[in-house]
């Protein structure tokens, strides 16, 4: 199944995203998206029946430290709200901002 993305598809997505693009960019993106989908279609055709799943191929291990909560560095709720200009029931109050 060959899937193609047209410039009209790209223009529609750009319009929904409020991203201005030129005709040349639209054609270039359409060609690029179509190529990506062709590669994905090729991958779906690969026979993986007798292949074992692999999650790590380099042998490296995670070297990050475990997440630790340092309670001596935490603010209490009262300290966090101390300099807030407006609060309500223990929360910050901010102006509502709605565009379109």
DOVEXNU-352872 format. One record per residue: residue number from 1; x, y, z of N, C-alpha, C in turn; chain. Coordinates in steps of 0.1 Angstrom, whole numbers, always signed. Layout:
N
+-------+-------+-------+-------+-------+-------+-------+-------+-------+-------+-------+
| kolfi |   n_x |   n_y |   n_z |  ca_x |  ca_y |  ca_z |   c_x |   c_y |   c_z | vexba |
+-------+-------+-------+-------+-------+-------+-------+-------+-------+-------+-------+
|   NUM |     X |     Y |     Z |     X |     Y |     Z |     X |     Y |     Z |     A |
...
+-------+-------+-------+-------+-------+-------+-------+-------+-------+-------+-------+
This chain:
100
+-------+-------+-------+-------+-------+-------+-------+-------+-------+-------+-------+
| kolfi |   n_x |   n_y |   n_z |  ca_x |  ca_y |  ca_z |   c_x |   c_y |   c_z | vexba |
+-------+-------+-------+-------+-------+-------+-------+-------+-------+-------+-------+
|     1 |    +8 |   -12 |    +0 |    +0 |    +0 |    +0 |    +9 |   +12 |    +0 |     A |
|     2 |    +8 |   +20 |   -10 |   +16 |   +32 |   -11 |    +8 |   +44 |    -7 |     A |
|     3 |   +13 |   +51 |    +4 |    +6 |   +62 |   +10 |   +14 |   +75 |    +5 |     A |
|     4 |    +7 |   +84 |    +0 |   +14 |   +97 |    -4 |    +7 |  +108 |    +4 |     A |
|     5 |   +15 |  +118 |    +7 |   +11 |  +130 |   +13 |   +11 |  +141 |    +2 |     A |
|     6 |    +0 |  +148 |    +0 |    +0 |  +159 |   -10 |    +3 |  +172 |    -4 |     A |
|     7 |    +6 |  +182 |   -12 |    +9 |  +195 |    -7 |    -4 |  +201 |    +0 |     A |
|     8 |   -16 |  +196 |    -5 |   -28 |  +201 |    +1 |   -29 |  +196 |   +15 |     A |
|     9 |   -25 |  +183 |   +17 |   -25 |  +177 |   +31 |   -16 |  +186 |   +40 |     A |
|    10 |    -4 |  +189 |   +35 |    +6 |  +197 |   +43 |    +0 |  +211 |   +46 |     A |
|    11 |    -6 |  +217 |   +36 |   -12 |  +230 |   +38 |   -23 |  +230 |   +48 |     A |
|    12 |   -31 |  +219 |   +48 |   -42 |  +218 |   +58 |   -36 |  +216 |   +72 |     A |
|    13 |   -26 |  +208 |   +74 |   -20 |  +206 |   +87 |   -13 |  +219 |   +91 |     A |
|    14 |    -6 |  +226 |   +82 |    +0 |  +239 |   +86 |   -11 |  +249 |   +90 |     A |
|    15 |   -22 |  +249 |   +83 |   -33 |  +258 |   +87 |   -38 |  +255 |  +101 |     A |
|    16 |   -40 |  +242 |  +103 |   -45 |  +238 |  +117 |   -36 |  +242 |  +128 |     A |
|    17 |   -23 |  +242 |  +124 |   -12 |  +245 |  +134 |    -9 |  +259 |  +135 |     A |
|    18 |   -15 |  +267 |  +126 |   -12 |  +281 |  +125 |    +3 |  +284 |  +122 |     A |
|    19 |    +9 |  +275 |  +113 |   +23 |  +276 |  +109 |   +23 |  +281 |   +94 |     A |
|    20 |   +28 |  +293 |   +92 |   +28 |  +298 |   +78 |   +39 |  +290 |   +70 |     A |
|    21 |   +36 |  +285 |   +58 |   +46 |  +279 |   +50 |   +44 |  +283 |   +35 |     A |
|    22 |   +55 |  +283 |   +28 |   +55 |  +287 |   +14 |   +51 |  +275 |    +5 |     A |
|    23 |   +48 |  +277 |    -8 |   +45 |  +266 |   -17 |   +56 |  +257 |   -18 |     A |
|    24 |   +69 |  +262 |   -19 |   +80 |  +254 |   -20 |   +82 |  +245 |    -7 |     A |
|    25 |   +80 |  +251 |    +4 |   +81 |  +243 |   +17 |   +70 |  +233 |   +17 |     A |
|    26 |   +58 |  +236 |   +13 |   +47 |  +226 |   +13 |   +51 |  +214 |    +4 |     A |
|    27 |   +56 |  +217 |    -8 |   +60 |  +206 |   -17 |   +71 |  +198 |   -11 |     A |
|    28 |   +81 |  +204 |    -5 |   +93 |  +198 |    +1 |   +88 |  +189 |   +12 |     A |
|    29 |   +80 |  +194 |   +21 |   +75 |  +186 |   +32 |   +66 |  +175 |   +28 |     A |
|    30 |   +58 |  +177 |   +18 |   +50 |  +166 |   +12 |   +58 |  +154 |    +7 |     A |
|    31 |   +69 |  +158 |    +0 |   +78 |  +148 |    -6 |   +85 |  +140 |    +6 |     A |
|    32 |   +90 |  +148 |   +16 |   +96 |  +142 |   +27 |   +87 |  +133 |   +35 |     A |
|    33 |   +75 |  +137 |   +38 |   +66 |  +129 |   +45 |   +63 |  +116 |   +37 |     A |
|    34 |   +61 |  +117 |   +24 |   +58 |  +105 |   +16 |   +70 |   +95 |   +17 |     A |
|    35 |   +82 |  +100 |   +16 |   +94 |   +92 |   +17 |   +94 |   +85 |   +31 |     A |
|    36 |   +91 |   +92 |   +41 |   +91 |   +86 |   +55 |   +81 |   +74 |   +55 |     A |
|    37 |   +69 |   +77 |   +50 |   +58 |   +67 |   +50 |   +62 |   +55 |   +41 |     A |
|    38 |   +70 |   +57 |   +30 |   +75 |   +46 |   +22 |   +84 |   +37 |   +30 |     A |
|    39 |   +93 |   +43 |   +38 |  +102 |   +35 |   +47 |   +94 |   +28 |   +57 |     A |
|    40 |   +84 |   +34 |   +63 |   +76 |   +27 |   +73 |   +69 |   +15 |   +67 |     A |
|    41 |   +63 |   +17 |   +55 |   +57 |    +6 |   +47 |   +66 |    -5 |   +45 |     A |
|    42 |   +79 |    -2 |   +41 |   +89 |   -12 |   +39 |   +92 |   -20 |   +52 |     A |
|    43 |   +92 |   -13 |   +63 |   +95 |   -19 |   +76 |   +83 |   -29 |   +80 |     A |
|    44 |   +71 |   -25 |   +76 |   +60 |   -35 |   +79 |   +61 |   -48 |   +71 |     A |
|    45 |   +69 |   -47 |   +60 |   +70 |   -59 |   +52 |   +81 |   -68 |   +57 |     A |
|    46 |   +89 |   -64 |   +67 |  +100 |   -72 |   +71 |   +95 |   -84 |   +80 |     A |
|    47 |  +100 |   -96 |   +77 |   +96 |  -108 |   +84 |  +104 |  -109 |   +98 |     A |
|    48 |   +96 |  -107 |  +108 |  +103 |  -107 |  +122 |   +98 |  -119 |  +130 |     A |
|    49 |   +92 |  -129 |  +124 |   +87 |  -141 |  +131 |   +97 |  -148 |  +140 |     A |
|    50 |  +109 |  -150 |  +136 |  +118 |  -158 |  +144 |  +129 |  -149 |  +150 |     A |
|    51 |  +126 |  -136 |  +152 |  +135 |  -127 |  +158 |  +131 |  -124 |  +172 |     A |
|    52 |  +141 |  -125 |  +181 |  +138 |  -123 |  +195 |  +139 |  -107 |  +198 |     A |
|    53 |  +130 |  -102 |  +206 |  +130 |   -88 |  +209 |  +143 |   -84 |  +216 |     A |
|    54 |  +148 |   -72 |  +213 |  +160 |   -67 |  +219 |  +157 |   -53 |  +224 |     A |
|    55 |  +161 |   -50 |  +236 |  +159 |   -37 |  +242 |  +172 |   -30 |  +244 |     A |
|    56 |  +183 |   -37 |  +244 |  +196 |   -30 |  +247 |  +207 |   -38 |  +239 |     A |
|    57 |  +214 |   -31 |  +230 |  +224 |   -38 |  +222 |  +238 |   -34 |  +225 |     A |
|    58 |  +240 |   -23 |  +233 |  +254 |   -19 |  +236 |  +260 |   -24 |  +248 |     A |
|    59 |  +252 |   -30 |  +257 |  +257 |   -35 |  +270 |  +259 |   -25 |  +280 |     A |
|    60 |  +255 |   -12 |  +277 |  +257 |    -1 |  +287 |  +245 |    -2 |  +297 |     A |
|    61 |  +248 |    +3 |  +309 |  +238 |    +3 |  +320 |  +235 |   +17 |  +323 |     A |
|    62 |  +224 |   +19 |  +329 |  +219 |   +33 |  +334 |  +229 |   +37 |  +345 |     A |
|    63 |  +235 |   +49 |  +343 |  +244 |   +55 |  +353 |  +238 |   +66 |  +360 |     A |
|    64 |  +226 |   +69 |  +359 |  +220 |   +80 |  +366 |  +217 |   +76 |  +381 |     A |
|    65 |  +217 |   +86 |  +389 |  +214 |   +83 |  +403 |  +199 |   +81 |  +406 |     A |
|    66 |  +195 |   +75 |  +416 |  +181 |   +74 |  +419 |  +176 |   +87 |  +424 |     A |
|    67 |  +163 |   +90 |  +422 |  +157 |  +102 |  +425 |  +155 |  +103 |  +440 |     A |
|    68 |  +161 |  +114 |  +446 |  +160 |  +115 |  +461 |  +153 |  +128 |  +464 |     A |
|    69 |  +144 |  +128 |  +474 |  +138 |  +141 |  +478 |  +145 |  +146 |  +490 |     A |
|    70 |  +150 |  +158 |  +488 |  +158 |  +165 |  +499 |  +148 |  +174 |  +507 |     A |
|    71 |  +143 |  +168 |  +517 |  +132 |  +176 |  +525 |  +138 |  +189 |  +531 |     A |
|    72 |  +150 |  +189 |  +534 |  +156 |  +202 |  +539 |  +157 |  +213 |  +529 |     A |
|    73 |  +155 |  +210 |  +516 |  +155 |  +220 |  +506 |  +141 |  +224 |  +501 |     A |
|    74 |  +131 |  +217 |  +507 |  +117 |  +219 |  +502 |  +111 |  +231 |  +509 |     A |
|    75 |  +102 |  +238 |  +502 |   +94 |  +249 |  +508 |   +82 |  +242 |  +514 |     A |
|    76 |   +77 |  +248 |  +525 |   +64 |  +244 |  +530 |   +54 |  +252 |  +521 |     A |
|    77 |   +42 |  +248 |  +521 |   +32 |  +255 |  +513 |   +31 |  +270 |  +517 |     A |
|    78 |   +32 |  +272 |  +530 |   +32 |  +286 |  +535 |   +43 |  +294 |  +530 |     A |
|    79 |   +56 |  +288 |  +529 |   +67 |  +295 |  +524 |   +66 |  +298 |  +509 |     A |
|    80 |   +61 |  +288 |  +502 |   +59 |  +290 |  +487 |   +50 |  +301 |  +484 |     A |
|    81 |   +39 |  +302 |  +492 |   +29 |  +312 |  +489 |   +32 |  +326 |  +495 |     A |
|    82 |   +42 |  +327 |  +503 |   +44 |  +339 |  +511 |   +45 |  +352 |  +502 |     A |
|    83 |   +51 |  +352 |  +491 |   +53 |  +364 |  +483 |   +43 |  +364 |  +471 |     A |
|    84 |   +33 |  +355 |  +471 |   +23 |  +355 |  +460 |   +14 |  +367 |  +462 |     A |
|    85 |   +11 |  +374 |  +450 |    +2 |  +385 |  +451 |   -12 |  +381 |  +454 |     A |
|    86 |   -16 |  +369 |  +449 |   -30 |  +364 |  +452 |   -30 |  +349 |  +454 |     A |
|    87 |   -37 |  +345 |  +464 |   -38 |  +331 |  +467 |   -53 |  +328 |  +470 |     A |
|    88 |   -56 |  +315 |  +469 |   -70 |  +310 |  +473 |   -69 |  +296 |  +478 |     A |
|    89 |   -73 |  +293 |  +490 |   -73 |  +279 |  +495 |   -59 |  +272 |  +493 |     A |
|    90 |   -48 |  +279 |  +495 |   -35 |  +273 |  +494 |   -29 |  +272 |  +480 |     A |
|    91 |   -35 |  +279 |  +470 |   -30 |  +278 |  +456 |   -27 |  +292 |  +452 |     A |
|    92 |   -18 |  +293 |  +442 |   -16 |  +306 |  +435 |   -28 |  +309 |  +426 |     A |
|    93 |   -31 |  +322 |  +425 |   -42 |  +326 |  +417 |   -36 |  +335 |  +406 |     A |
|    94 |   -39 |  +332 |  +393 |   -34 |  +340 |  +382 |   -45 |  +344 |  +373 |     A |
|    95 |   -43 |  +354 |  +365 |   -53 |  +358 |  +355 |   -55 |  +348 |  +345 |     A |
|    96 |   -67 |  +346 |  +340 |   -70 |  +337 |  +330 |   -66 |  +343 |  +316 |     A |
|    97 |   -60 |  +335 |  +308 |   -55 |  +340 |  +295 |   -61 |  +330 |  +285 |     A |
|    98 |   -70 |  +335 |  +277 |   -76 |  +326 |  +266 |   -75 |  +334 |  +253 |     A |
|    99 |   -68 |  +328 |  +243 |   -67 |  +335 |  +230 |   -75 |  +326 |  +220 |     A |
|   100 |   -84 |  +332 |  +213 |   -92 |  +326 |  +203 |   -99 |  +314 |  +209 |     A |
+-------+-------+-------+-------+-------+-------+-------+-------+-------+-------+-------+
